Amino acid sequence: ERKRVLPDPSEQMEVDGTAEKKDQIQPPIKRYRQDDDPESNNILFVQNLSSEVNAETLTKLFQKYAGFKEVRPVPGRADLAFVEFEQVSQARMAKTELGGFSLPGGKDMRIDFAKK
């Protein structure tokens, strides 16, 4: 009868074309593009708007950024709006640059990615 022999853990094994000790094998690291970040979205959720700020004001502010599509105020909530961009990277740029921007009425705008 033939016995099955298990490899000695101290022996080297071939992993991804390179010889490594078994105890040095690391699990693969998941890599993703920034646009695949689960927190990101091409729609921004804008909060802390004063009553003096309307859709036209927000449009003038956000249309300066590439990929701007539209501003959608939340009905019945003058302090909230959604701003849509064509791509996540474009929304990220506007979020980074305008987060905390002070608008008429003295409030600093808070910008987050909308929940998917």
Buried (B, 14 or more C-beta within 10 A) or exposed (E): EEEEEEEEEEEEEEEEEEEEEEEEEEEEEEEEEEEEEEEBBBBBBBBBBBEEBBEEBBBEBBBEBEBBBBBBBBEEEBBBBBBBBEEBBBBBBBBEEBBEEEBEEEBEBBBEBBEE
